[in-house]
Amino acid sequence: MLRSPITVPIAFVQGMLAGVSGRQDIRLEPLLDAAGIAPGLLDTAGARVTSEQYVALFKALIDRLDDEALGLLSRRLRPGSFALVTRAALGAPSLDVAMHRVARGFSLLQDDVTFVCLKESDRAGLGLRFTEGFAGAHNFLHELLLRVFWRLLAWLHGGRLKPLGFDLAFDRPSYAAGYGKVLPGLLQFGQPQSALWFDAEALAVPVRRDEAALLAFLKAAPGNVIEPHLADQAVSARVRELLQQTVPGWPDLPSVAEGLHMSTSTLQRHLAAEGTSFQSLKDLLRRDLAIVRLNTSAVPLAALAAELGFADSAAFQRAFKTWTGSAPGSYRRRDIE
């Protein structure tokens, strides 16, 4: 199966840099260069980066700061902290016990935030309680902790734990549309505390992960816990996959419906229920493919325009600027020109 391209809003990159912004001892340019991100994109509201660039920046920040919390906490989380917390959960008789071990282990490593194990009726969760007076609770810190420890709990459960939702203790930000790839569930903003929620029945599931599985999980980190995932929407994913398989053919709506063995109206209805449309899926895929190709190849713009189904280079460049706020040339990697 083709790997579907994923791109990330520049607001998430800005959030990742929140712990170092304004620090006189840290230069952003070498960090961005290590990830292949053009500095000018930071000031372009609609800009996006590839998921690979996003993960590369995360790794570069950890290496430069010697801190898995990216400078967002009052004292560093030395590299290996996440592994230590994860290892503490191995051998737990249930996910409930594992979650309490994770919460306890994390509290021993820093002073600013406590994980609170929650249970309400038929749902269970993990909440964030920040120390009174802690001023470093950027939105990104909430997002980071929720996504990393959600992925950890899902892995401990066996990979089949589905989120019921995420509470966020701040107002809905302008970039909230991008949360579908990092916090895959119902989002509620302006809540008393940030938290993740899942079915309480999962608490009784035994943890069957062993040392070998742990080593494989950690070897894939941080990508497997920080990299955005496509939203788990069955029909949208099938449409996206079919379109990607046909590049540069770009079939129309009736052809895609036929390829999925359903009527055009049925496909439109399914997509509407998932909050999208055929044209939107097509444009978002073309946008993401364009960003990835510009970052990984020296393909001429005219050839890329044809690959993406545009009549000419000018039409592609206009669409790209509408999608990202900048020209395609802004995304070219210097080392592949």
ABEGO torsion letter per residue (X at the ends): XBBBBBBBBAAAAAAAAAAABGBAABBAAAAAAAAGBBAAAAABAABBBBAAAAAAAAAAAAAAAGBAAGGABABBBBBGAAAAAAAAABGBABAAAAAAAAAAAAAAABAABBBBBBBBEABBBBBBBBBBGBAABBAAAAAAAAAAAAAAAAAAAGGABBBAEBBBABBBBAAAAAAAAABBBBBBBGBABBBBBBBAAAAABBBABBAAAAAAAAAAOAAAAABBBBBBBAAAAAAAAAAAAAOAAGBBAAAAAAAAGBBAAAAAAAAAAAGBBAAAAAAAAAAAAAAAAAAABABBAAAAAAAAGBABAAAAAAAAAAAAGBBAAAABBAAAX
